[in-house]
Amino acid sequence: MPFNDASHAMPDPELTGLQWRPATMADLDGWAGLIARTAAVEHPVWFEKRADLVHVLESSKNPPQMNTLLGFDTKGVPRAHGRITKNPGGDKATGMACVDPQWQQRGIGSAVLLWQEEQTRRRFDEDAAAGQTATPPRLRIQTEEQHEHQAKLLMGHGYGAVRWFNEMHRPLAGQLPDAPLPTGLELRTLDSSLFEPVRLAHNDAFRDHWGSEPRDEESWRFTIEEPTGRHDLSAVVIDGSTGAVAGYQLTSHDPQSAAERGFKEGYTELLGVRRAYRGRGIAQALLADAMRRYALAGMDVASLDVDSANPTGALQLYVGMGYAPVNRSMTWEKML
């Protein structure tokens, strides 16, 4: 039967020293504070802010009462959290979690991970009951290479690293590349009239990318409305003869990250070129345009992440445009 809360397999309060329940809108400040406290010690490249958590709690595909978990101390302060996301009928769930640094090494991380696994099984069972999927349950979790304690936890629970990703930077000082578009293609700044055409183009462009699933209207709305998104620094390539979207790049800029990391970066969240338009220099033109936009906006660095085994040869493309790897992360996976 469908489940409607996160209470199943809830971590044991006696063993963890915390009281557990799903997250609510009333928890936003405390939840964001927990993540920020952890980030202040562990220094991740990126972490979720309050506005990101609002999107988590607004999701209809992943209702918070069954997909989020908060652990509170005796004073009501959140000390740990976990959550999963899964597309209905999708072949995997994705997990995110953290434990307050002052509460680590007490078995809490393991307790949250076991809850994530159980919730993942239940989500797959629910899909199977609805006839949406027959695939075995699978949980994926991403960590940064620098966080060895997270890798140790995951390996201890039977996870294996299945994919590596490189964060790449390209300094914007000095001469920037020039990569004009071929005749018949035009570049436009992203605006609301292009949101839906770009979504459809994204689903086409990422059909052959590892781990990618089509984005529906809700998940795309969260992408477009991402709090740090910068539409003025994002661009779309249009086929002048048909009006079709040939490619796009979506940019974000996080002022808080700039203060913490000591430089301002324009981050390419998504870069895609539809299959029918590949091999015509569109990706290079979008990146060159992005660099110019970033430089004019006062950014120091253009940055992005790339799958080290991307089938389109993206890593070589970025190196050719002057990007260099600065950090590495990995995706871990366990079949449940």
MIKE-917517 format. One record per residue: residue in three letters; x, y, z of N, C-alpha, C, O, CB in turn. Coordinates in pm, whole numbers, plus 50000, padded with zeros to 5 digits. Glycine has a CB too. Example, Ala and Ser with C-alpha at 12.3 -4.5 7.8 and 13.67 -1.06 7.14 Angstrom:
<rs>
ala513194943150780512304955050780513204967050780514244966850846511314955350905/ser512854977550708513674989450714512905000350787513415011450804514084994050572/
</rs>
This chain:
<rs>
met500854988050000500005000050000500885012550000502005012150051499045000050123/pro500415023649944501205035949947501475040250090500635038850179500485047149871/phe502665045550111503015050650243502925065850242503105072150137504435046050285/asn502635071650356502425086150358503225093250466502915104650501500975089150376/asp504255086650518505125093650612506495087150610506695076850546504535093650754/ala507435093250684508815088450685509115080450810510285078250842509775100050674/ser508095076050882508315070151013508875055951006509495051251102507035070051091/his508645049150893509115035350884510635034950892511325042650824508625028650753/ala511165025950976512615024450994513265037251045514445039651019513275020350863/met512515045551119513065057751177514235054151269514135044451344511965065651256/pro515325061751266516445058851357516005058251503515065065151543517525069451341/asp516675049951579516335047651719516795059451805517985062451809516985034551770/pro515875066351873516275077751958517245073752068518145081552103515045084152021/glu517095061852125517975057752233519405055552183520365058652254517455045052298/leu519545050252063520875047852009521535060451954522755061951962520805037351901/thr520725069351899521285081351835521285093651925522035103051901520505084351709/gly520445093652028520345105252115519545116652053519575127852103521705110252149/leu518825113751945518065123951875516635119151854516365107151844518725127351739/gln515715128851848514325126051814514125129051666514585139251616513345134551903/trp513435119951596513375120651450511955122751400510985117551456513955107951390/arg511855130551291510575132651223510855138951087511955143851063509605141551307/pro509845138950998510015145850869510155160950888509745166550989508825142850776/ala510735167450787510905181950789509625188950748508835183750669512055186050697/thr509415200950802508275209350767508775223550738509935226850763507205209450881/met507895231750686508255245750660508705252850786509525262050779507075253150597/ala508185248950900508585255251026510045252251062510625258851148507675250651139/asp510625242150996512005238151027513045244750938514235242250952512125223251016/leu512605253250845513535258150743514785264750801515895261650759512825267950653/asp514605273650896515765280750950516705271151022517925271851004515315291751045/gly516145262351103516995252851175517685243051081518855239651100516165245251276/trp516955238550981517515229050883518665235650806519745229950792516415224150785/ala518425247750755519475254850682520655257750774521805257350730518925267950624/gly520395260650901521465263150996522325250851017523555251951026520905267751128/leu521715239151026522455226651039523405224650922524585221550940521485214751050/ile522875226450801523705224450681524845234650678525965231250642522855225650554/ala524555247250716525595257650715526665254750819527855256850793524975271350741/arg526275249950939527265246651042528195235450994529405235851016526565242351173/thr527595225650929528405214650878529335219450768530505215650763527505203250825/ala528825227950679529645233150569530795241650620531865241850559528775241350473/ala530595248750731531645257250786532845249050831533965254150838531105265450902/val532625236450863533705227550906534245219250790535455217350777533205218251017/glu533335214350703533745205150598534085211850465534695205650379532665195150576/his533685224550448534035232550330533705225950197534585224350113535495235750334/pro532455221950176532085216650045532105227849941532025239649974530675210050050/val532205223849814532175233749706530825240749703530755252749675532465227049570/trp529765233549732528405239049732527585232149839527815220449869527725237449593/phe526645239449897525705233149990524365240149980524265251549936526245233650135/glu523315232950022521965238250009521715249650107522125249250223520955227150033/lys521025259950056520645271250139519135270450167518445261450119521015284850069/arg518655279950244517245279850284516305279450163515335271850162516935292250369/ala516605287550062515725288049945515715274749871514685271049815516165299149851/asp516825267649870516845254349809515945244749884515255236449823518265248849803/leu515935245850017515125236850099513635239650082512815230650096515505238050245/val513285252150051511885255250021511425246749902510335241149905511705270349991/his512255245849798511915237549683511755222949723510865216049673512985238949575/val512625218149812512525204349859511155201949922510505191849895513645201049961/leu510725211250006509465209550079508245211849991507135207950028509415218950198/glu508415218249876507305220749785507105209649683506145210049606507515233749713/ser507995199849681507945189649577506715180749591506415175749700509195181149581/ser506015178749480504895169449481505345155349445504695145649486503815174049383/lys506435153949370506955140649336507665134149454507715121849464507915141649218/asn508205142349542508925137349658508395144249784509095152549843510465139749643/pro507175141049825506565147949939507455147050063507955136250095505185142149969/pro507655158150132508615158150244508235148750357509115143750428508735171950299/gln506935146150376506545137550488507035123250472507075115850570505035137650503/met507405119250350507895105650330509335105150282509935094450275507015098450232/asn509915116750248511245116850186512275125450259513405126750211511125121550046/thr511905131350373512855139250450512895134350594511935128350643512495154250444/leu513995137150660514205132650797515085142750869516135146750819514855118450801/leu514655147050987515445155751073515575149451211514625143751264514805169851083/gly516785150551268517015145751403517315157451495518205165451468518175135651406/phe516555158551608516635170051698517225165751833516945154851882515255176451719/asp518035174651892518535172052027517475176052129516365179852092519855179852052/thr517805175052255516815177452361516365191952366515325194852426517395173452495/lys517115201052305516735215152301515985218652172515655230252149517975223952314/gly515725208652089514995211251964515855216351851515335221551753513915220851989/val517175214951864518095219451758518345207951661518735197151705519435224751818/pro518135209951530518435199251433519935195951432520775204951421517975203351292/arg520245183151444521635178851446521985169351331523155166351309521935172151579/ala520985164651260521225155851145520035156351052518905158651096521505141351191/his520285154150926519175153350831519505143250723520675140350697518865167150768/gly518465138050661518615129450544517395131350456516325134950504518795114650584/arg517555128850329516415129150238516755121050114517925118650084516045143750199/ile515725116950043515895110549914515005117349813513985123449848515595095549923/thr515375116349687514535120749577514465109549475515435102149456515075134049512/lys513325108349411513165097949308512065102049212510985106149255512845084249372/asn512335101049085511285103148985510375090948983510875079748981511895105848844/pro509065092748982508175081248970508515072948847508575078148736506705085848964/gly508735059948868509105051248758510585051748723511025044248636508325054848638/gly511365060448790512805061448762513565049348813513055041648894513365074048823/asp514805047848765515585035948799516505037848919517315029048949516405031848682/lys516385049348988517265051749102516625062049194515755069749154518665056549055/ala517095061949319516835072849412518185079449443519225073049435516125067749544/thr518135092049479519345099449514519235104049658518195109049700519565111649420/gly520305102249734520285105849876521205117549907522265119149848520685093949959/met520745125750003521565136650058521415136550208520345133250260521165150549998/ala522485140250279522435139850425523605147550483524585150350413522455125250477/cys523505151150610524655156050685524395154250834523255153250878524945170950651/val525475153850910525425152851055526245164351112527365166751069525965139051105/asp525685171451208526385182351275527765177451319527855166851381525565187751398/pro528835184751288530185180151325530315176451473531075167351507531185190851292/gln529605183351561529685180151703529005166851738529175161751848529085191251785/trp528225161451645527485149151670527965137551583527325127051579526005151451647/gln529065139351515529595128651432530315118251518530605120451635530545134351327/gln530595106951457531265095551523530405089451633530925084251732532595100051581/arg529085090051616528165083951712527225073951645526275069151707527345094851783/gly527485070651520526625061351449525425067851385524575060851329526175050751540/ile525315081051392524145087851338524125087251185523075085351124524095102351385/gly525305089051124525365088350978524895074950925524185074250825526775091150930/ser525295064250993524845050850953523335049450969522665043650883525565040151035/ala522805054851079521365053951103520585061250994519565056250946521005059651241/val521055073050954520385080450848520475073050715519505072450640520985094650834/leu521655067250686521825059950562520895047850556520315045150451523285055450547/leu520755040650665519845029250667518405033550645517635026650579519975021750799/trp518035045150701516695050550676516525053750528515485050750469516425063150761/gln517545060050466517455063250323517275050550240516495050450145518715070850278/glu517985040050276517865027550202516455021850215515885017150116518895017450251/glu515905022150335514565016550355513525024750281512605019150221514225015950504/gln513645037950285512705046250212512825044150061511825044549989512935061050245/thr514055041750014514245038849871513535025949833512845025449731515755037849838/arg513685015649915512975003049887511475005349881510794999949793513304992449995/arg510955013249970509515015649975509045023549853507965021149800509135023050105/arg509865033149809509505040649688509455031449566508555032649483510505052149664/phe510415022249556510405012849445509245003149455508624999649355511725005149439/asp508924998849578507774990149597506484997249552505614991149490507654985749744/glu506395009949584505215017649545505125018849393504035017649336505255031549609/asp506265021149328506275021749181505835008449122505045008049028507675025449130/ala506374997549177506034984349125504544981449140503914975749051506854973549195/ala503984985549254502554983349277501704991149178500594987049144502184987349420/ala502235002649131501515010749034501845007048890501345013148796501825025349057/gly502704996848874503084992448740504025001848669504105001648547501884990748657/gln504765010348745505605020548683507025015748658507685021048568505645032748769/thr507525006048733508895001448713509044987348765508344983148857509895010748783/ala509964979948704510274966548751511764965248783512274954248800509864956048647/thr512464976748792513904976348817514184974348965513384978549049514574989248767/pro515314968048999515684966549140515964980249203516424989249134516924957349155/pro515684981849333515954994749398517444997949400518284989249424515404994749540/arg517735010649374519115015149364519205028849431518375037549405519605015749215/leu520215030849516520415043749581521765049249540522785042249546520325042349736/arg521785061949497523025068749460523265080649551522325087749589522985073349312/ile524525082649585524915093649673526215099549619527135092249582525085088949821/gln526285112849614527485119449563528265125649677527685131749767527115130149458/thr529585124149673530465130349773531635137049701531935134049586530975119849876/glu532275146149772533495152149720534695143749765534685137849873533645166749769/glu535705143349680536875135049709537545138849841538135130449908537875136149596/gln537445151549878538085156150001537425150550127538055150150232538055171250007/his536175146050118535445141550236535615126550255534725118650224533935145250224/glu536775122750306537115108650319536235101550421536005089550408538575107250357/his535735108750522534885102250622533575097650560533015087450602534605111850739/gln533075105150460531855100950392532115088550307531295079350304531305112350305/ala533245088250239533605076650158533735064250247533285053350209534915079150081/lys534345065850363534515054450456533155049150501532945036950508535355058750579/leu532225058350532530895054150574530205046250463529645035550488530045066350612/leu530245051350341529555044850231530175031250198529455021550175529585053750108/met531485030650194532125017750166531805007550274531644995650245533655019550154/gly531715012150398531375003150508529974997450498529674987250559531525010250637/his529115004150419527744999250399527554993050262526424991050218526755010650418/gly528644989950195528544982550070528394990649944528024985249841527424973550079/tyr528675003649949528585012149830529905011749753530975009949811528225026649869/gly529805013449623530975014449538530915026949455529835031049413531105002149450/ala532065033049428532125044949343531965040649198532715032249149533465052749364/val530995046549129530695042348991530975053248889530955050548769529255038048982/arg531225065548932531435076348837532205087648906532005090249025530085081548779/trp533065094248832533825105448885533515117948804533275117348683535355102448883/phe533505129348872533205142148810534295152248846534825152148957531805147348853/asn534615160948751535625171248772534975184948777534215188648687536685170748661/glu535275192648882534965206948881536095213948808537265211948839534785212649027/met535735222248708536735228648624536575243848628535455249048630536655223448480/his537705250848629537715265448632538455270848510539375264648458538365270748762/arg538005282448467538655289448357538795304148398537785311248402537855287848222/pro540015309048429540175323148467539705332348355539855329248236541655326248501/leu539125343748395538555352948297539455364948269539125373348185537225357648343/ala540565365848340541525376548312542235373548180542505361948148542555378148428/gly542545383848106543245381947980542295379447864541095382047874544215370447993/gln542855374447754542085372647632541115360947646541465350347698543015370447513/leu539905363147600538885352747602538715346947463538965353747364537545358247655/pro538285334447453538155328047321537035334147238536045339347291537905313147338/asp537195333447108536175338147015535685325946937536455319246869536735349246918/ala534385323146949533825311246883532485315046822531445312746883533665299346983/pro532485320946702531225325346640530345313446600530835302546572531505333946517/leu529045316046598528095305946555528075304746403528335314546333526695309146609/pro527755292946352527595291546206526415299846157525515303246233527395276646169/thr526435303046030525345310345968524025302845986523965290645971525625312745819/gly522975310346018521665304446036521295301746181520155298446211521585291845960/leu522265303146270522015301446413522185314746483523085322546448522965290846474/glu521345317546580521425330246652521395327846802520825318046851520265339446611/leu522035336946873522155335947018521185345447086521115357247050523605338847063/arg520435340347184519495348747259519715346847408520035335847454518035345547220/thr519535357547484519555356547629518305349147675517215351347622519635370647695/leu518445340547774517315332847825516225341947877516495351347952517775323247935/asp514975339247838513825346247895512685336347911512795324847869513395358447807/ser511605340747972510525331548009509895324647888509395313447901509455339048085/ser509915330947772509325324647653510105312447608509595304347531509255334647539/leu511335311047657512185299947616512255288747719512855278347693513575305047588/phe511645290747835511775280647942511335266847897512065257047914510955284848064/glu510125265947838509625252847797510375247147677510715235347678508135253747766/pro510655254947572511465249447462512845244547508513355234647456511645259947355/val513445251547604514755247147653514615234147733515495225547727515405258147741/arg513525232747808513295220147880513245208347783513885198047805511995220747961/leu512495209947676512385199247577513725196547509514075185147482511325202647472/ala514465207347482515795205647422516735198547519517545190247478516375219347381/his516635201947647517475195347748517195180347751518135172347753517225201647887/asn515945176547753515605162347759516145154947636516555143347646514095160447769/asp516145161447521516705155447401518235154647411518825144347381516295163447277/ala518865165647454520325166247458520915156347558522015151147536520775180247491/phe520205153847668520765145647775520275131147771520465123747868520435151747909/arg519655127047661519175113247652520315103247664520105092147715518445111047520/asp521505106747619522625097347620523625100147731524745095247727523345097647487/his523225108147832524105111247944523835101748060522685099148095523935125847989/trp524895096648119524785087248231524025093648347524305104948387526195082648277/gly523065086248401522355090548521521285100948497520595104848591523325095948616/ser521125105448373520145115948347518765109948322518635099548258520565124448227/glu517745116748374516355112948349515615125248296515985136548330515675107348478/pro514585123348215513845134848162513305143648275512875138548379512695130248072/arg513325156448255512815165948355511395170148317511155175248207513745178448366/asp510485167948409509115172148385508955186948423509935193548458508115163348465/glu507725192048416507495206248440507885210448582508445221248602506025209648416/glu507595201848681507925205648818509425206448841509925216448893507305195848916/ser510165196048802511605196248825512275207148743513265212948787512215182648791/trp511735210048624512315220848543512015234548606512845243648601511765220348399/arg510855235848665510535248548732511525251048846511985262248865509075248548786/phe511845240448921512825242149028514195245548972514955253049034512895229349113/thr514525239948856515805243148792515845257848750516805264948780516045234148669/ile514795262248682514755275948632514665286048746515225296948738513565277748537/glu513955282248854513775291348967514835289549074514695294949184512405289349028/glu515875282049046516955280149142517405293749196517655302849117518155272449078/pro517515295349329517725308649387518945316149334518925328449327517855307349534/thr519995308949296521195315649247521235316649095522235321249038522435308449297/gly520165312449028520145312848883520265327048828519715336448886518885306548831/arg520965328448718521145341448652520735340148506521515335848421522625346448665/his519495344048478519015343248341519745352948251519895350348131517525345948337/asp520195364048306520895373948224522265368848179522835374048083521065386948302/leu522785358648246524075352748208523895339548135524875332748104524945350748332/ser522655335848108522335323348040521945326347895521455337247864521185315748113/ala522155316747808521905319347665521355306947597521545295647642523195323847595/val520655309447484520025298947404520395301247258520365312647210518475298647424/val520735290547188521005291347045519755286746970519235275846994522255282647005/ile519285295146880518065292746804518405290246658519225297346599517085304646817/asp517775280246600517875277746456516955287846386515735287146400517475262846420/gly517545297146311516775307746250515755302946148514775309846123517685317446186/ser515975291446090515075286545985513835279746042512795279245975515795276945895/thr513925274546163512805267146221512335272646355511225269646399513195252846239/gly513165280846419512835285746553513115275746663512805278346779511405289746558/ala513705264146627513985253746727515195257346812516115264146766514215240246658/val515175252746937516335254447025517385244146985517115232146987515935252847176/ala518575248846950519665239946912520565236747031521105225647040520495246146800/gly520725246347121521585244547238521315255347340520585264847312523065244547199/tyr521895254047457521615263447566522695261947673523345251647683520205261047627/gln522865272447752523655271447875522945279447983522545290947961525125276547853/leu522785273248099522135279448214523185282348321523975273648358521015270248270/thr523175294548370524215299248462523645302448599522495306548612524915311548405/ser524475300448701524165305048835525355312848890526485311248844523805293148928/his525065321148990526125328149063525685329049208524595333849238526395342349004/asp526535324449298526235324149441527115334249513528305331649533526445309749500/pro526565345849552527375355949622527975350749751529085354449788526555368249650/gln527235342149822527755336649948528985328049922529965328749996526675328450020/ser528925320049817530075311749781531265320549745532405317149778529735302449665/ala531015331749677532095340849641532815345949765534035346949768531565352549558/ala532025349349869532635354249993533445343250061534505346050118531555359550088/glu532945330950057533615319950125534865315150051535865311550113532655308450144/arg534795314949917535895309349837536905319849792537995316449746535335302149717/gly536535332549804537495343049773537555347049627538455354449588538825338849816/phe536615342349547536555346649407535105345649360534305338049414537495338049317/lys534795353549256533455353449199533435344349076534265345748986532995367849162/glu532485335149074532435326048962531065326048896530035326548963532785312049006/gly531065325548765529875322448690529895307448666530825302248605529805330548555/tyr528875300648713528865286048708527865281248604526685284448611528525280048847/thr528335273648508527465267948407526785255548464527385244748471528265264548278/glu525535257248505524785246248564524485235348461524645223448489523485251448625/leu524045239548344523695230148238524175235648104523995247548075522165227448236/leu524765227148024525165230447887524745218747800525175207447823526715233347876/gly523905221347702523435210447618523295214647473522945226047442522115205247669/val523565205347385523355207247241522555195147191522945183747215524725208847162/arg521455197847123520635186847072521405178846968522255184246897519315192147011/arg521105166046961521885156846878521985161546733523055160546671521275143146883/ala520895166546679520885170346538521805182046508522115184746392519475173746495/tyr522245189146613523055201246592524495199646641525265209246640522415213046661/arg524865187746684526215185746735527245186146624526945183546507526305172546810/gly528475189646662529565190246565529605203146486530315203946385529455179046472/arg528865213346531528835226146457529385237746540529225249346503527405229346413/gly530035234546652530685244946732529735252346824530095263046875531355254746643/ile528535247146847527555254246929527985254747075527855265147140526185247546918/ala528495243747127528925243647267530055253747289530065261047388529385229547309/gln531015254047196532105263747208531585278047204532055286547280533125261647096/ala530625280747116530065294247107529345298047236529455309447282529095295246987/leu528605288647294527895291547419528875294147533528645303147614526975279847455/leu529955286447541530935288547646531675301847629531895309147726531945277047649/ala532045304947505532725317647480531815329347515532255339147575533185318547333/asp530545328347477529585338747512529425339847663529355350947718528225335847446/ala529355328347731529225328447878530415335547941530235343548033529105314147933/met531615332747894532805339147951532725354347937533055361648030534075333847882/arg532285358947820532175373447801531135379347896531355389947955531805376647654/arg530005372547910528975377348002529505377648146529275387348219527725368447994/tyr530205367048186530735366448322531735377748346531695384448449531385352848347/ala532625379748251533645390048267533005403948280533415411948364534625389848149/leu532015406748197531315419648205530555421248336530345432448382530345421048088/ala530155410048396529435410448524530395410848643529945410548758528515398448536/gly531695411448617532675412548725533115399348785533675399048895532115420848831/met532875388248714533305375248764534805373248743535405379148652532515363948695/asp535395364948827536815361648815537055348748738538085347048672537435360548952/val536085339548747536295326048697535005320948632533915323748680536735316448812/ala535145313548523534055305648468534245291448518535355286148513534005306348310/ser533175285048565533325271648621532175262748576531125267448533533405272248774/leu532405249748589531395239648555531875226248609533015224848654531155238948400/asp530995216348603531335202648639531135193848517530235196248437530485197648758/val531965183648503531845174648389532065160248434532965157448513532845178548278/asp531255151548382531405137148398532695133048327532865135848208530155129348343/ser533595126448399534895123048339534755113248224535665112048142535805117148444/ala533605106148216533385096648106532255101248015531615092947950533065082748162/asn531995114248008530905119647926531035114747782532095116247722530905134947930/pro529975109047726530085103047592530245113147479530615109347368528885094747564/thr529975125947505530075135947399531475142047390531705150847307529055146947422/gly532405137547474533745143147472533835156747535534685164847497534235143847333/ala532955159647632532895172847691534185176647762534585188347759531735173647787/leu534845167047826536065170247901537115176247808537735186347841536625157647971/gln537305170147691538275175347595537855189047544538695197847522538445165547477/leu536535190847525536025203747480536385214647580536875225247541534495203247461/tyr536155212147709536405222347810537905225347823538295236947838535845217747945/val538725214947818540165217247824540595226047707541425234947723540935203747821/gly540035223547590540365231547473539935246047485540495254847419539735225547353/met538935248547571538465262247593539185268947711538845280147749536955262247619/gly540175262047767540985268047873540595264248014541185269448109540925282547861/tyr539625255248030539245250748163540265240548215540875233148137537825244648161/ala540435240148347541325230448410540645224948535539965232348605542705236848445/pro540825211948564540195206048683540805211448812542015213248822540315190848679/val539925213948911540395218849041539915210149157540555209849262539925233149061/asn538805203249141538285194249244537655182249176537335182449057537235201549335/arg537495171449256536875159549201535825154349299536015154949420537925148749170/ser534735149149244533705142749325533385129249263533775126349150532425151649335/met532675121049339532325107949288530895104349324530365109049424533275097449341/thr530305096149242528965090949269529105076549317529775068349254528045091849143/trp528445073749430528445060449489527085053949464526065060749454528765061149641/glu527085040949455525845033949424525785020649498526795013949519525725031749273/lys524565017049537524325003949598522994998749547521995005849549524345004849754/met522994986349501521754979649467521164973949594521844966949669521974968649360/leu519904976949619519264973049745518424960449730517824955849826518394984449798/
</rs>
